[in-house]
Amino acid sequence: LDTIPCLLSAWSEWSDCSVTCGKGMRTRQRMLKSAAELGDCNEELEQAEKCMLPECPIDCELTEWSQWSECNTSCGKGHMIRTRMIKIEPQFGGTACPETVQRTKCRVRKCLRGPGMEKRRWKEAR
């Protein structure tokens, strides 16, 4: 009995890459047109290959905020700061890093020197 050659459809278009960015796979198929009973067909019906899309964006990543620093004055109004570090710099259009330093006002006890002291001294001097 003569074996009948495989009758195969043309390959389909390649599928889209399996990822939207970075490294993925894509496939294409073809169909067996002849009835399988007419002979063995060992041709491959699917092919896969790697595909590469632009790199995935990497967003900025930061550490947690530090504790607030001590107030920078011993009396009166001053400020304290806290900081955080950048763990991962943004790449390929990832989200930019927000602020890494914050300041806030602080007030320690009132300073003793003040207009009241000046007046008193001035009276004594007279």
Secondary structure as UniProt FT lines:
FT   STRAND          23..29
FT   HELIX           36..38
FT   STRAND          46..52
FT   STRAND          61..62
FT   STRAND          76..83
FT   STRAND          86..88
FT   TURN            92..93
FT   STRAND          101..108
FT   HELIX           115..125
//
